[in-house]
Amino acid sequence: MNVVKSLVFVAIFFMGTLFASEQKVVYDVTTGDAAQLEKALVGSIESITQYYEKNHIKYKIAIVISGKAYKYFVQDLDNSPFKGKLKVQRAQKKLAPLLTKLHSKYDVSFKMCSAGMKARKIDKKVLYNFVDADKTKSVYLIEYQNAGYAYLPVH
């Protein structure tokens, strides 16, 4: 009888662990298209979080920024290579509150490729305060994927 009780306990423990598991995703963002960025990130993340919250599932979301996407994560455009770019300024007005919401409401982590920043002469000081830029894109993606994050490209 003790063996049966032990097996039941182990089965319940592992089932609880399985259902309590955390869902994790890392978005690899390289697009220079503001509309695509808004749809792929904001729309997708809000949908994902609503699903997980409704079903009481823990989740983590990270965004790794590189390619043509740098300009959308710069807060101080006047002190960046994007100074005077009207298209970027218009996109920033729309995207800034949405990106801030992703960070503050859904605890999304934002990571920017430091190598690409250096090549584009983007100083860390001009980024939104919630964007980290200490590593290269490859290092971020390797670390996230080795930590069990699903990979979703936004190219």
NUSE-90359 format. One record per residue: residue number from 1; residue in one letter; x, y, z of N, C-alpha, C in turn. Coordinates in steps of 0.1 Angstrom, whole numbers, plus 5000, padded with zeros to 4 digits. Example, Ala and Ser with C-alpha at 12.3 -4.5 7.8 and 13.67 -1.06 7.14 Angstrom:
2
- 1 / a / 5132 / 4943 / 5078 / 5123 / 4955 / 5078 / 5132 / 4967 / 5078
- 2 / s / 5128 / 4978 / 5071 / 5137 / 4989 / 5071 / 5129 / 5000 / 5079
***
This chain:
155
- 1 / m / 5008 / 4988 / 5000 / 5000 / 5000 / 5000 / 5009 / 5013 / 5000
- 2 / n / 5020 / 5012 / 5007 / 5029 / 5024 / 5008 / 5035 / 5027 / 4994
- 3 / v / 5037 / 5016 / 4986 / 5043 / 5018 / 4973 / 5033 / 5025 / 4964
- 4 / v / 5020 / 5022 / 4965 / 5009 / 5028 / 4957 / 5008 / 5043 / 4961
- 5 / k / 5008 / 5046 / 4974 / 5008 / 5060 / 4978 / 5020 / 5068 / 4973
- 6 / s / 5031 / 5062 / 4973 / 5043 / 5068 / 4968 / 5042 / 5071 / 4953
- 7 / l / 5037 / 5061 / 4946 / 5036 / 5063 / 4931 / 5026 / 5074 / 4928
- 8 / v / 5015 / 5074 / 4936 / 5004 / 5085 / 4934 / 5010 / 5098 / 4937
- 9 / f / 5018 / 5099 / 4948 / 5024 / 5112 / 4951 / 5034 / 5117 / 4940
- 10 / v / 5042 / 5108 / 4936 / 5052 / 5111 / 4925 / 5044 / 5116 / 4912
- 11 / a / 5034 / 5108 / 4909 / 5026 / 5112 / 4897 / 5020 / 5126 / 4898
- 12 / i / 5014 / 5129 / 4910 / 5007 / 5142 / 4912 / 5018 / 5153 / 4912
- 13 / f / 5029 / 5150 / 4918 / 5040 / 5160 / 4918 / 5045 / 5163 / 4904
- 14 / f / 5047 / 5153 / 4896 / 5052 / 5156 / 4882 / 5041 / 5162 / 4873
- 15 / m / 5029 / 5159 / 4875 / 5018 / 5165 / 4868 / 5017 / 5180 / 4871
- 16 / g / 5018 / 5183 / 4884 / 5017 / 5197 / 4889 / 5029 / 5205 / 4883
- 17 / t / 5041 / 5199 / 4883 / 5052 / 5205 / 4877 / 5050 / 5208 / 4862
- 18 / l / 5045 / 5198 / 4855 / 5042 / 5199 / 4841 / 5033 / 5211 / 4838
- 19 / f / 5022 / 5211 / 4845 / 5011 / 5221 / 4842 / 5016 / 5235 / 4848
- 20 / a / 5025 / 5236 / 4857 / 5029 / 5249 / 4862 / 5041 / 5254 / 4855
- 21 / s / 5045 / 5247 / 4844 / 5057 / 5251 / 4837 / 5055 / 5265 / 4831
- 22 / e / 5066 / 5272 / 4829 / 5066 / 5285 / 4824 / 5068 / 5285 / 4809
- 23 / q / 5061 / 5293 / 4802 / 5062 / 5294 / 4787 / 5071 / 5306 / 4785
- 24 / k / 5081 / 5304 / 4775 / 5091 / 5315 / 4773 / 5092 / 5316 / 4758
- 25 / v / 5094 / 5329 / 4753 / 5096 / 5332 / 4739 / 5106 / 5343 / 4738
- 26 / v / 5114 / 5342 / 4728 / 5123 / 5353 / 4724 / 5120 / 5357 / 4710
- 27 / y / 5117 / 5370 / 4708 / 5115 / 5375 / 4694 / 5128 / 5381 / 4689
- 28 / d / 5132 / 5377 / 4677 / 5144 / 5382 / 4670 / 5139 / 5392 / 4661
- 29 / v / 5141 / 5405 / 4665 / 5135 / 5416 / 4657 / 5146 / 5423 / 4649
- 30 / t / 5144 / 5422 / 4635 / 5153 / 5429 / 4626 / 5146 / 5438 / 4616
- 31 / t / 5133 / 5438 / 4616 / 5125 / 5445 / 4606 / 5126 / 5461 / 4607
- 32 / g / 5126 / 5467 / 4596 / 5126 / 5482 / 4596 / 5113 / 5487 / 4593
- 33 / d / 5103 / 5478 / 4592 / 5089 / 5482 / 4589 / 5081 / 5484 / 4602
- 34 / a / 5077 / 5497 / 4605 / 5070 / 5500 / 4618 / 5057 / 5492 / 4619
- 35 / a / 5050 / 5491 / 4608 / 5037 / 5485 / 4609 / 5038 / 5470 / 4612
- 36 / q / 5048 / 5464 / 4606 / 5051 / 5450 / 4608 / 5056 / 5448 / 4623
- 37 / l / 5064 / 5457 / 4628 / 5068 / 5456 / 4642 / 5056 / 5457 / 4651
- 38 / e / 5048 / 5467 / 4649 / 5036 / 5468 / 4657 / 5027 / 5456 / 4657
- 39 / k / 5025 / 5451 / 4646 / 5016 / 5439 / 4644 / 5023 / 5426 / 4651
- 40 / a / 5035 / 5424 / 4648 / 5042 / 5412 / 4652 / 5045 / 5413 / 4667
- 41 / l / 5048 / 5424 / 4672 / 5051 / 5425 / 4687 / 5039 / 5429 / 4695
- 42 / v / 5034 / 5440 / 4693 / 5024 / 5445 / 4702 / 5011 / 5436 / 4701
- 43 / g / 5006 / 5434 / 4689 / 4995 / 5426 / 4687 / 4997 / 5411 / 4692
- 44 / s / 5008 / 5406 / 4688 / 5011 / 5392 / 4692 / 5013 / 5390 / 4707
- 45 / i / 5020 / 5399 / 4713 / 5024 / 5398 / 4727 / 5011 / 5400 / 4735
- 46 / e / 5003 / 5410 / 4732 / 4990 / 5412 / 4739 / 4981 / 5400 / 4738
- 47 / s / 4981 / 5394 / 4727 / 4973 / 5382 / 4725 / 4978 / 5370 / 4733
- 48 / i / 4991 / 5368 / 4733 / 4998 / 5357 / 4740 / 4996 / 5359 / 4755
- 49 / t / 4998 / 5371 / 4760 / 4996 / 5373 / 4774 / 4982 / 5372 / 4779
- 50 / q / 4972 / 5376 / 4771 / 4958 / 5374 / 4775 / 4955 / 5359 / 4776
- 51 / y / 4960 / 5351 / 4767 / 4958 / 5336 / 4767 / 4964 / 5331 / 4780
- 52 / y / 4977 / 5333 / 4782 / 4984 / 5328 / 4794 / 4978 / 5332 / 4807
- 53 / e / 4975 / 5345 / 4808 / 4969 / 5350 / 4820 / 4955 / 5344 / 4823
- 54 / k / 4947 / 5342 / 4812 / 4934 / 5336 / 4813 / 4935 / 5322 / 4818
- 55 / n / 4946 / 5315 / 4814 / 4948 / 5301 / 4817 / 4957 / 5299 / 4829
- 56 / h / 4961 / 5310 / 4835 / 4969 / 5309 / 4847 / 4983 / 5302 / 4844
- 57 / i / 4989 / 5306 / 4833 / 5002 / 5300 / 4829 / 5012 / 5311 / 4830
- 58 / k / 5023 / 5308 / 4837 / 5034 / 5318 / 4838 / 5041 / 5319 / 4824
- 59 / y / 5046 / 5331 / 4821 / 5053 / 5333 / 4808 / 5064 / 5344 / 4810
- 60 / k / 5073 / 5343 / 4801 / 5084 / 5353 / 4800 / 5086 / 5356 / 4785
- 61 / i / 5088 / 5369 / 4782 / 5089 / 5373 / 4768 / 5101 / 5382 / 4768
- 62 / a / 5110 / 5380 / 4758 / 5122 / 5388 / 4755 / 5122 / 5392 / 4740
- 63 / i / 5128 / 5404 / 4738 / 5129 / 5409 / 4724 / 5144 / 5412 / 4722
- 64 / v / 5150 / 5406 / 4712 / 5164 / 5409 / 4708 / 5163 / 5418 / 4695
- 65 / i / 5169 / 5429 / 4696 / 5168 / 5440 / 4686 / 5181 / 5441 / 4678
- 66 / s / 5180 / 5440 / 4664 / 5192 / 5442 / 4655 / 5187 / 5446 / 4642
- 67 / g / 5196 / 5446 / 4632 / 5192 / 5449 / 4618 / 5187 / 5463 / 4616
- 68 / k / 5175 / 5464 / 4609 / 5169 / 5477 / 4606 / 5160 / 5482 / 4618
- 69 / a / 5159 / 5475 / 4629 / 5150 / 5478 / 4639 / 5155 / 5487 / 4650
- 70 / y / 5168 / 5490 / 4650 / 5174 / 5499 / 4660 / 5166 / 5512 / 4662
- 71 / k / 5162 / 5518 / 4651 / 5157 / 5531 / 4652 / 5144 / 5532 / 4660
- 72 / y / 5137 / 5521 / 4662 / 5124 / 5521 / 4669 / 5126 / 5520 / 4684
- 73 / f / 5138 / 5518 / 4689 / 5141 / 5516 / 4703 / 5150 / 5528 / 4708
- 74 / v / 5151 / 5538 / 4700 / 5159 / 5550 / 4704 / 5149 / 5560 / 4709
- 75 / q / 5151 / 5565 / 4721 / 5142 / 5575 / 4727 / 5146 / 5589 / 4722
- 76 / d / 5159 / 5592 / 4723 / 5164 / 5605 / 4720 / 5169 / 5606 / 4706
- 77 / l / 5160 / 5608 / 4696 / 5164 / 5608 / 4682 / 5173 / 5619 / 4679
- 78 / d / 5172 / 5630 / 4685 / 5181 / 5642 / 4682 / 5195 / 5639 / 4684
- 79 / n / 5199 / 5630 / 4693 / 5213 / 5627 / 4696 / 5216 / 5613 / 4691
- 80 / s / 5210 / 5610 / 4680 / 5213 / 5596 / 4674 / 5214 / 5598 / 4659
- 81 / p / 5218 / 5587 / 4652 / 5220 / 5588 / 4637 / 5206 / 5590 / 4630
- 82 / f / 5195 / 5589 / 4638 / 5182 / 5591 / 4632 / 5176 / 5605 / 4633
- 83 / k / 5185 / 5614 / 4637 / 5181 / 5628 / 4638 / 5175 / 5633 / 4625
- 84 / g / 5164 / 5640 / 4625 / 5158 / 5646 / 4613 / 5151 / 5636 / 4604
- 85 / k / 5150 / 5624 / 4607 / 5143 / 5614 / 4599 / 5128 / 5614 / 4603
- 86 / l / 5120 / 5621 / 4594 / 5106 / 5623 / 4597 / 5098 / 5610 / 4599
- 87 / k / 5101 / 5600 / 4590 / 5094 / 5587 / 4591 / 5097 / 5580 / 4604
- 88 / v / 5109 / 5581 / 4609 / 5112 / 5575 / 4622 / 5105 / 5583 / 4633
- 89 / q / 5105 / 5596 / 4632 / 5098 / 5604 / 4643 / 5084 / 5601 / 4644
- 90 / r / 5077 / 5599 / 4632 / 5063 / 5596 / 4632 / 5061 / 5582 / 4638
- 91 / a / 5069 / 5573 / 4634 / 5068 / 5559 / 4640 / 5070 / 5559 / 4655
- 92 / q / 5080 / 5567 / 4659 / 5083 / 5567 / 4674 / 5071 / 5572 / 4682
- 93 / k / 5064 / 5582 / 4677 / 5053 / 5588 / 4684 / 5042 / 5577 / 4686
- 94 / k / 5041 / 5568 / 4676 / 5031 / 5557 / 4678 / 5036 / 5545 / 4686
- 95 / l / 5049 / 5542 / 4683 / 5054 / 5530 / 4689 / 5059 / 5532 / 4704
- 96 / a / 5064 / 5543 / 4707 / 5069 / 5546 / 4721 / 5060 / 5542 / 4732
- 97 / p / 5047 / 5546 / 4732 / 5039 / 5542 / 4743 / 5035 / 5527 / 4743
- 98 / l / 5035 / 5521 / 4731 / 5032 / 5507 / 4729 / 5044 / 5499 / 4735
- 99 / l / 5056 / 5502 / 4732 / 5068 / 5495 / 4737 / 5069 / 5497 / 4752
- 100 / t / 5066 / 5509 / 4757 / 5066 / 5511 / 4771 / 5056 / 5502 / 4778
- 101 / k / 5044 / 5501 / 4772 / 5034 / 5493 / 4778 / 5038 / 5478 / 4778
- 102 / l / 5045 / 5473 / 4768 / 5050 / 5459 / 4768 / 5059 / 5457 / 4779
- 103 / h / 5068 / 5467 / 4782 / 5077 / 5465 / 4793 / 5070 / 5466 / 4806
- 104 / s / 5063 / 5477 / 4808 / 5057 / 5479 / 4821 / 5045 / 5470 / 4825
- 105 / k / 5036 / 5467 / 4815 / 5025 / 5459 / 4818 / 5028 / 5444 / 4817
- 106 / y / 5036 / 5440 / 4807 / 5038 / 5425 / 4805 / 5052 / 5421 / 4809
- 107 / d / 5060 / 5430 / 4814 / 5074 / 5427 / 4818 / 5082 / 5421 / 4807
- 108 / v / 5081 / 5426 / 4795 / 5089 / 5422 / 4784 / 5103 / 5427 / 4785
- 109 / s / 5113 / 5419 / 4783 / 5127 / 5423 / 4783 / 5131 / 5427 / 4769
- 110 / f / 5138 / 5438 / 4768 / 5143 / 5443 / 4755 / 5159 / 5443 / 4756
- 111 / k / 5165 / 5436 / 4746 / 5179 / 5435 / 4745 / 5184 / 5440 / 4731
- 112 / m / 5193 / 5449 / 4730 / 5198 / 5454 / 4717 / 5212 / 5449 / 4715
- 113 / c / 5215 / 5445 / 4703 / 5228 / 5441 / 4699 / 5239 / 5452 / 4700
- 114 / s / 5248 / 5450 / 4709 / 5258 / 5461 / 4711 / 5268 / 5462 / 4699
- 115 / a / 5270 / 5452 / 4692 / 5279 / 5453 / 4680 / 5273 / 5462 / 4669
- 116 / g / 5260 / 5460 / 4667 / 5253 / 5468 / 4657 / 5252 / 5482 / 4661
- 117 / m / 5250 / 5484 / 4674 / 5250 / 5498 / 4679 / 5263 / 5505 / 4677
- 118 / k / 5274 / 5498 / 4679 / 5287 / 5504 / 4677 / 5289 / 5507 / 4662
- 119 / a / 5285 / 5498 / 4653 / 5286 / 5500 / 4639 / 5278 / 5512 / 4634
- 120 / r / 5267 / 5515 / 4641 / 5258 / 5525 / 4637 / 5260 / 5538 / 4645
- 121 / k / 5269 / 5537 / 4654 / 5273 / 5549 / 4663 / 5261 / 5553 / 4671
- 122 / i / 5254 / 5543 / 4677 / 5243 / 5546 / 4686 / 5248 / 5545 / 4700
- 123 / d / 5247 / 5555 / 4708 / 5251 / 5555 / 4722 / 5240 / 5550 / 4731
- 124 / k / 5244 / 5542 / 4741 / 5234 / 5536 / 4750 / 5225 / 5547 / 4757
- 125 / k / 5230 / 5559 / 4758 / 5223 / 5570 / 4765 / 5210 / 5574 / 4758
- 126 / v / 5209 / 5571 / 4745 / 5198 / 5576 / 4737 / 5187 / 5565 / 4736
- 127 / l / 5189 / 5554 / 4742 / 5179 / 5543 / 4742 / 5169 / 5545 / 4753
- 128 / y / 5157 / 5539 / 4751 / 5147 / 5539 / 4762 / 5154 / 5532 / 4774
- 129 / n / 5150 / 5536 / 4786 / 5156 / 5531 / 4798 / 5154 / 5516 / 4800
- 130 / f / 5144 / 5511 / 4793 / 5141 / 5496 / 4795 / 5149 / 5487 / 4785
- 131 / v / 5157 / 5493 / 4777 / 5164 / 5486 / 4767 / 5179 / 5484 / 4771
- 132 / d / 5183 / 5471 / 4773 / 5196 / 5467 / 4776 / 5205 / 5465 / 4764
- 133 / a / 5217 / 5468 / 4765 / 5226 / 5466 / 4753 / 5240 / 5463 / 4757
- 134 / d / 5242 / 5452 / 4764 / 5255 / 5448 / 4769 / 5262 / 5437 / 4761
- 135 / k / 5254 / 5430 / 4752 / 5259 / 5418 / 4745 / 5255 / 5419 / 4730
- 136 / t / 5261 / 5410 / 4723 / 5257 / 5409 / 4709 / 5245 / 5401 / 4707
- 137 / k / 5238 / 5403 / 4696 / 5226 / 5396 / 4692 / 5228 / 5380 / 4694
- 138 / s / 5239 / 5376 / 4689 / 5242 / 5361 / 4689 / 5242 / 5356 / 4703
- 139 / v / 5249 / 5363 / 4712 / 5250 / 5359 / 4726 / 5237 / 5359 / 4733
- 140 / y / 5229 / 5370 / 4731 / 5215 / 5370 / 4736 / 5207 / 5358 / 4732
- 141 / l / 5207 / 5356 / 4719 / 5199 / 5345 / 4713 / 5203 / 5331 / 4718
- 142 / i / 5216 / 5329 / 4719 / 5222 / 5317 / 4724 / 5217 / 5315 / 4738
- 143 / e / 5219 / 5325 / 4746 / 5215 / 5324 / 4760 / 5200 / 5321 / 4762
- 144 / y / 5192 / 5328 / 4755 / 5177 / 5326 / 4756 / 5173 / 5312 / 4751
- 145 / q / 5178 / 5308 / 4740 / 5174 / 5295 / 4735 / 5180 / 5284 / 4744
- 146 / n / 5191 / 5285 / 4749 / 5196 / 5275 / 4759 / 5189 / 5275 / 4772
- 147 / a / 5182 / 5286 / 4775 / 5173 / 5287 / 4787 / 5159 / 5282 / 4784
- 148 / g / 5157 / 5277 / 4772 / 5144 / 5271 / 4768 / 5134 / 5281 / 4762
- 149 / y / 5138 / 5292 / 4757 / 5129 / 5301 / 4750 / 5126 / 5297 / 4736
- 150 / a / 5114 / 5297 / 4732 / 5110 / 5295 / 4718 / 5115 / 5307 / 4710
- 151 / y / 5119 / 5304 / 4698 / 5124 / 5314 / 4689 / 5114 / 5319 / 4679
- 152 / l / 5111 / 5332 / 4678 / 5102 / 5337 / 4668 / 5108 / 5349 / 4661
- 153 / p / 5111 / 5347 / 4648 / 5117 / 5358 / 4640 / 5107 / 5369 / 4636
- 154 / v / 5111 / 5381 / 4636 / 5103 / 5392 / 4631 / 5112 / 5400 / 4622
- 155 / h / 5113 / 5395 / 4609 / 5122 / 5400 / 4599 / 5115 / 5408 / 4588
***
